[in-house]
C-alpha cells in the first residue's frame, strides 16, 4: 500500500476473475468462455481490415455496429450504447445512473462485480436475498419502493436460474421511479430477453455481451439497449471518460458477428445439448445441479466438499470456479465445454469421488 494512494483506492476490494493460467493440456471450464470459435465472418472481417484500421482513430460512435444491432433488435440506433465488454457498459451505468439518494438493489448471490462498482463510485446498495431455491423473488424488490435503481442478471450468475419475463414486466409496471437494469450476458442460452420491453418502459436498460454466445471475449465488446434518453446519459459519461471505446477491429468483427445468425444458432444449440448431458452425468455421480439457462451449471455434491473437488480437479489441469462465499461455499460453477472436455471432467470426477 502506497502513501500516495487515495482513500478510495485504499478501501477498494477489486473484482477477482476466474484463473487465467497457462498450462499444457489445460481444460478451462472456469470463465464461461465459448468452447467454439467465433463466426468465420467475424474473423474474415478482421483479417480484411486495411492499414487504416490501426493508423487512424476508430469511429467514436461505432455507427455501423449500432445500426446492425438496432436492426437485429428492432430499435433505433440511438437506443444502442456500446463499450469495451459489458463490464465497461455496466460501469458507465453505475456511475451515470445509480448515484442516487437511495441505495440500489441487487441479489445477495449474483455477479460479484456489482459491489465493486458500488465501492468504486461510492454508491449505497442493499442486497436482496435469493429464496432457499436460489431464485430471485420480484416481490422482495417491490417491498423497497424507495430505491436508487435495481440490477440483476437474467439468467442469474452464478446460479444459472432465469427470472420469467412476466415477472420482470411486473417489476417494471410498479417500479417506475428508478432505473431497472437486466444484465443479459447469458440470455442467448435459453432465457427470454427483456429487450422487447425497452420501448414500453423508459426506465429499462438491457445489457448484452459478445463474450459468451458469440465467442468474442478477446475483442471486449458489450452493449446496452434502452430509451434514447438513457443512452444519451451513458454517452455523456463515455465521452467524459473515453470517447473512442471500441477499436476498428472490434467494431468490424462485432458487426460481422451480429449478422451471422446461423453461426450463433448453431453454437447455442451445441452448448445446450452438451449442458443437458453434463447435468445428467453429474446427477449420476451424486451431484445436485440447478436448472441452468446459461452456458454453465451450478452444482453441489451430496457428500463431497466443493472446495476439495475444485482442488483435486485443479491438480488434474481442469479449472472450474469455486466461490468461498456465504450460502454457496459448497457449490461449484462449471462452464459447459465441448463434449470431449466435459467427458474428461466426468472421468476425473469419477476418480476423485472414488
C-alpha positions as CSV (number, residue, x, y, z in Angstrom):
1,X,0.0,0.0,0.0
2,X,1.4,3.3,-1.0
3,X,1.1,6.6,0.9
4,X,0.2,8.2,-2.4
5,X,-3.0,6.1,-2.8
6,X,-6.3,7.9,-2.4
7,X,-8.8,6.9,0.2
8,X,-10.9,5.4,-2.5
9,X,-8.1,3.1,-3.7
10,X,-7.2,2.0,-0.2
11,X,-10.7,0.9,0.5
12,X,-11.3,-1.0,-2.7
13,X,-11.6,-4.7,-2.9
14,X,-11.2,-5.4,-6.6
15,X,-13.1,-8.0,-8.5
16,X,-11.3,-11.3,-8.9
17,X,-12.0,-13.1,-12.3
18,X,-11.5,-16.8,-12.8
19,X,-8.0,-18.0,-13.1
20,X,-6.2,-17.4,-16.4
21,X,-3.2,-19.7,-16.1
22,X,-1.0,-21.1,-18.9
23,X,-0.5,-24.8,-18.9
24,X,-0.4,-27.7,-21.4
25,X,-3.4,-29.9,-21.7
26,X,-5.5,-27.5,-19.7
27,X,-9.3,-27.9,-19.7
28,X,-10.6,-24.4,-18.9
29,X,-14.2,-24.5,-17.6
30,X,-14.0,-21.6,-15.1
31,X,-14.7,-18.4,-17.0
32,X,-17.8,-19.1,-19.1
33,X,-16.0,-18.6,-22.4
34,X,-17.4,-20.3,-25.5
35,X,-15.8,-23.7,-26.3
36,X,-16.3,-22.9,-30.0
37,X,-14.7,-20.3,-32.2
38,X,-16.4,-17.1,-33.2
39,X,-18.2,-16.5,-36.5
40,X,-15.9,-17.1,-39.5
41,X,-17.4,-14.0,-41.0
42,X,-16.1,-12.0,-38.0
43,X,-12.6,-13.4,-38.4
44,X,-12.7,-12.6,-42.1
45,X,-13.8,-9.0,-41.5
46,X,-11.0,-8.5,-39.0
47,X,-8.4,-10.1,-41.4
48,X,-9.6,-7.9,-44.3
49,X,-9.1,-4.7,-42.4
50,X,-6.6,-2.3,-44.0
51,X,-3.7,-0.3,-42.6
52,X,-6.1,2.5,-41.6
53,X,-7.7,0.2,-39.0
54,X,-4.6,0.7,-36.8
55,X,-3.3,4.0,-38.1
56,X,-6.4,6.1,-37.6
57,X,-8.6,6.5,-34.6
58,X,-11.8,4.4,-34.7
59,X,-15.2,5.9,-35.4
60,X,-16.1,7.2,-31.9
61,X,-19.8,6.4,-32.2
62,X,-19.5,2.8,-33.6
63,X,-22.3,3.8,-36.0
64,X,-22.1,0.7,-38.2
65,X,-22.2,-1.7,-35.2
66,X,-25.1,0.3,-33.7
67,X,-27.0,0.1,-36.9
68,X,-26.6,-3.7,-37.1
69,X,-27.7,-4.1,-33.5
70,X,-30.6,-1.8,-33.9
71,X,-31.9,-3.7,-36.9
72,X,-31.5,-7.0,-35.1
73,X,-33.5,-5.9,-32.1
74,X,-36.0,-3.6,-33.9
75,X,-34.9,-0.4,-32.1
76,X,-33.3,2.8,-33.3
77,X,-29.5,3.2,-33.4
78,X,-29.7,6.0,-30.8
79,X,-31.1,3.3,-28.4
80,X,-27.8,1.4,-28.5
81,X,-24.8,2.1,-26.3
82,X,-21.5,0.2,-26.8
83,X,-18.4,-0.3,-24.7
84,X,-15.4,-2.5,-24.0
85,X,-17.3,-5.5,-22.9
86,X,-20.5,-5.4,-20.9
87,X,-18.3,-4.7,-17.8
88,X,-17.5,-1.3,-19.1
89,X,-21.1,-0.7,-20.1
90,X,-22.2,-1.6,-16.6
91,X,-19.5,0.7,-15.1
92,X,-20.9,3.6,-17.0
93,X,-24.4,2.7,-15.9
94,X,-23.4,2.6,-12.2
95,X,-21.6,6.0,-12.5
96,X,-24.1,7.7,-14.7
97,X,-27.4,6.4,-13.4
98,X,-27.0,4.7,-10.0
99,X,-25.5,7.5,-7.9
100,X,-28.8,8.4,-6.3
101,X,-30.1,9.4,-2.9
102,X,-31.4,5.9,-2.1
103,X,-29.4,2.6,-2.2
104,X,-29.6,0.4,-5.3
105,X,-30.8,-3.2,-5.0
106,X,-29.3,-6.4,-6.3
107,X,-29.3,-10.1,-5.2
108,X,-27.1,-11.4,-2.4
109,X,-25.9,-14.1,-4.7
110,X,-25.1,-12.6,-8.1
111,X,-22.3,-11.1,-10.3
112,X,-19.6,-10.1,-7.8
113,X,-18.6,-7.1,-9.8
114,X,-21.7,-5.2,-8.7
115,X,-20.5,-4.4,-5.1
116,X,-17.1,-3.5,-6.6
117,X,-18.7,-0.8,-8.8
118,X,-20.5,0.5,-5.8
119,X,-17.3,0.8,-3.8
120,X,-15.5,2.5,-6.6
121,X,-18.2,5.0,-7.2
122,X,-19.4,5.4,-3.6
123,X,-22.9,4.1,-4.3
124,X,-25.0,2.8,-1.4
125,X,-26.6,-0.6,-2.0
126,X,-28.7,-3.2,-0.4
127,X,-28.5,-6.9,-1.1
128,X,-31.9,-8.7,-1.6
129,X,-31.6,-12.4,-0.6
130,X,-32.5,-15.1,-3.1
131,X,-35.0,-17.6,-1.7
132,X,-34.0,-21.0,-0.4
133,X,-34.1,-22.3,-4.0
134,X,-31.7,-19.6,-5.1
135,X,-34.4,-17.8,-7.1
136,X,-35.0,-14.1,-7.5
137,X,-38.3,-13.0,-5.9
138,X,-39.7,-9.9,-7.5
139,X,-41.9,-9.2,-4.5
140,X,-38.8,-8.7,-2.4
141,X,-37.8,-5.8,-4.7
142,X,-41.2,-4.3,-4.8
143,X,-41.1,-4.2,-1.0
144,X,-38.4,-1.5,-1.4
145,X,-40.1,1.2,-3.5
146,X,-37.6,3.9,-2.4
147,X,-34.6,2.6,-4.3
148,X,-31.9,4.2,-6.4
149,X,-32.1,1.5,-9.0
150,X,-32.4,-2.3,-9.5
151,X,-30.0,-4.6,-11.2
152,X,-29.7,-8.3,-11.6
153,X,-28.6,-10.8,-14.3
154,X,-31.1,-12.9,-16.2
155,X,-30.2,-15.7,-16.1
156,X,-28.5,-15.0,-12.8
157,X,-24.9,-15.8,-12.2
158,X,-23.5,-17.9,-10.8
159,X,-26.8,-19.9,-10.3
160,X,-27.9,-20.0,-14.0
161,X,-31.5,-19.7,-12.9
162,X,-33.8,-17.4,-15.0
163,X,-36.5,-15.0,-14.0
164,X,-39.6,-15.2,-16.2
165,X,-40.2,-12.2,-18.5
166,X,-43.7,-11.9,-16.9
167,X,-42.1,-11.3,-13.5
168,X,-39.7,-8.6,-14.9
169,X,-42.7,-6.9,-16.5
170,X,-44.5,-7.0,-13.2
171,X,-41.4,-5.3,-11.6
172,X,-41.4,-2.6,-14.3
173,X,-45.1,-2.0,-14.0
174,X,-44.6,-1.0,-10.4
175,X,-41.0,0.3,-10.1
176,X,-41.4,3.3,-12.3
177,X,-39.2,5.9,-10.5
178,X,-35.8,4.3,-10.8
179,X,-33.7,2.6,-13.4
180,X,-34.0,-1.2,-13.8
181,X,-31.0,-3.0,-15.4
182,X,-31.3,-6.5,-16.7
183,X,-27.9,-7.9,-17.3
184,X,-28.4,-10.5,-20.1
185,X,-24.8,-11.7,-20.6
186,X,-26.1,-15.3,-20.8
187,X,-29.6,-14.7,-22.2
188,X,-28.9,-16.5,-25.6
189,X,-28.6,-19.9,-23.9
190,X,-32.3,-20.3,-23.1
191,X,-33.8,-17.3,-21.4
192,X,-36.3,-14.9,-22.9
193,X,-34.9,-11.4,-23.4
194,X,-36.3,-8.2,-21.9
195,X,-35.2,-6.2,-24.9
196,X,-38.8,-6.5,-26.2
197,X,-39.9,-4.4,-23.2
198,X,-37.5,-1.5,-23.8
199,X,-39.9,0.7,-25.8
200,X,-42.6,0.1,-23.3
201,X,-40.6,1.1,-20.2
202,X,-38.4,4.2,-20.4
203,X,-36.5,3.2,-17.2
204,X,-35.4,-0.2,-18.5
205,X,-31.8,-0.9,-19.7
206,X,-30.8,-4.3,-21.0
207,X,-27.1,-5.2,-21.3
208,X,-25.5,-7.8,-23.6
209,X,-22.1,-9.2,-24.2
210,X,-20.2,-10.6,-27.3
211,X,-18.0,-12.7,-25.0
212,X,-20.3,-15.6,-24.4
213,X,-22.6,-16.8,-27.1
214,X,-20.7,-15.0,-29.9
215,X,-17.3,-16.2,-28.6
216,X,-15.5,-12.8,-28.9
217,X,-14.3,-12.4,-25.4
218,X,-10.9,-11.4,-26.7
219,X,-12.4,-8.4,-28.6
220,X,-14.1,-6.9,-25.5
221,X,-17.4,-5.7,-26.9
222,X,-20.6,-5.2,-25.0
223,X,-23.7,-3.1,-25.4
224,X,-26.8,-1.8,-23.8
225,X,-30.3,-1.3,-25.2
226,X,-32.6,1.4,-23.7
227,X,-34.6,4.5,-24.4
228,X,-32.7,7.2,-26.3
229,X,-32.7,9.4,-23.2
230,X,-31.0,6.8,-21.0
231,X,-28.4,6.1,-23.8
232,X,-27.7,9.8,-24.1
233,X,-26.8,9.9,-20.4
234,X,-24.4,7.0,-20.9
235,X,-22.9,8.7,-23.9
236,X,-22.2,11.8,-21.8
237,X,-20.4,9.6,-19.3
238,X,-18.4,7.8,-22.0
239,X,-17.4,11.0,-23.8
240,X,-16.1,12.4,-20.5
241,X,-14.1,9.3,-19.9
242,X,-13.1,7.6,-23.2
243,X,-14.5,8.9,-26.5
244,X,-13.0,6.0,-28.5
245,X,-14.1,2.9,-26.6
246,X,-14.0,0.3,-29.4
247,X,-11.1,-0.1,-31.8
248,X,-11.8,-0.6,-35.5
249,X,-11.0,-4.3,-35.4
250,X,-13.5,-4.8,-32.6
251,X,-16.2,-2.8,-34.5
252,X,-15.9,-4.7,-37.8
253,X,-15.6,-8.1,-36.1
254,X,-18.6,-7.5,-33.8
255,X,-20.7,-6.1,-36.7
256,X,-20.0,-9.2,-38.8
257,X,-20.8,-11.5,-35.8
258,X,-24.2,-9.8,-35.4
259,X,-25.1,-10.5,-39.0
260,X,-24.0,-14.2,-38.8
261,X,-27.2,-15.6,-37.2
262,X,-26.7,-19.1,-38.4
263,X,-23.3,-19.5,-36.6
264,X,-24.9,-18.1,-33.4
265,X,-27.8,-20.5,-33.5
266,X,-25.5,-23.5,-34.2
267,X,-23.2,-22.7,-31.4
268,X,-26.0,-22.2,-28.9
269,X,-27.6,-25.5,-29.9
270,X,-24.4,-27.4,-29.3
271,X,-23.8,-25.8,-25.9
272,X,-27.4,-26.5,-24.9
273,X,-27.1,-30.2,-25.9
274,X,-23.8,-30.6,-24.0
275,X,-25.3,-28.8,-21.0
276,X,-28.1,-31.3,-20.6
277,X,-25.8,-34.2,-21.0
278,X,-23.4,-32.7,-18.4
279,X,-26.3,-32.3,-15.9
280,X,-27.3,-35.9,-16.4
281,X,-23.8,-37.2,-16.0
282,X,-23.3,-35.1,-12.8
283,X,-26.5,-36.5,-11.3
284,X,-25.3,-40.0,-11.8
285,X,-22.2,-39.1,-9.7
286,X,-24.3,-37.7,-6.8
287,X,-24.4,-34.0,-7.8
288,X,-27.5,-31.8,-7.4
289,X,-27.5,-29.3,-10.2
290,X,-29.7,-26.2,-10.5
291,X,-31.7,-25.9,-13.7
292,X,-29.5,-23.8,-16.0
293,X,-30.4,-21.4,-18.7
294,X,-26.8,-20.3,-19.2
295,X,-23.6,-21.8,-20.6
296,X,-22.6,-23.0,-17.2
297,X,-24.0,-25.2,-14.4
298,X,-24.1,-24.6,-10.7
299,X,-23.9,-27.8,-8.7
300,X,-23.2,-29.4,-5.3
301,X,-22.3,-32.9,-4.3
302,X,-24.3,-34.8,-1.7
303,X,-21.3,-35.7,0.4
304,X,-18.0,-34.4,-1.1
305,X,-16.8,-30.9,-0.1
306,X,-16.9,-28.5,-3.1
307,X,-13.5,-26.9,-2.4
308,X,-11.9,-30.3,-2.2
309,X,-13.4,-31.2,-5.6
310,X,-12.2,-28.0,-7.0
311,X,-8.7,-28.5,-5.7
312,X,-8.4,-32.1,-6.9
313,X,-9.6,-31.1,-10.4
314,X,-7.1,-28.3,-10.5
315,X,-4.3,-30.8,-9.8
316,X,-5.5,-32.6,-13.0
317,X,-5.4,-29.4,-15.0
318,X,-9.1,-28.9,-15.0
319,X,-10.2,-25.5,-14.0
320,X,-13.7,-24.8,-12.6
321,X,-15.0,-22.0,-10.4
322,X,-15.3,-22.1,-6.6
323,X,-16.8,-19.2,-4.6
324,X,-15.9,-19.2,-0.9
325,X,-18.9,-17.0,-0.2
326,X,-21.9,-17.4,2.3
327,X,-24.7,-19.8,1.2
328,X,-22.8,-21.1,-1.9
329,X,-19.4,-22.2,-0.4
330,X,-20.3,-25.8,-1.1
331,X,-21.2,-25.2,-4.8
332,X,-19.2,-25.3,-8.0
333,X,-19.8,-23.4,-11.2
334,X,-18.7,-25.3,-14.3
335,X,-18.6,-23.8,-17.8
336,X,-20.1,-26.0,-20.5
337,X,-17.2,-27.0,-22.7
338,X,-17.1,-29.3,-25.7
339,X,-18.4,-32.8,-25.4
340,X,-14.8,-34.1,-25.2
341,X,-13.9,-31.6,-22.4
342,X,-17.0,-32.5,-20.4
343,X,-16.3,-36.2,-20.8
344,X,-12.8,-35.7,-19.4
345,X,-14.3,-33.7,-16.5
346,X,-16.7,-36.5,-15.7
347,X,-13.9,-39.1,-15.8
348,X,-11.8,-37.0,-13.4
349,X,-14.7,-36.6,-11.1
350,X,-15.2,-40.4,-11.0
351,X,-11.6,-40.8,-9.9
352,X,-11.9,-38.1,-7.2
353,X,-15.2,-39.4,-5.8
354,X,-13.9,-43.0,-5.8
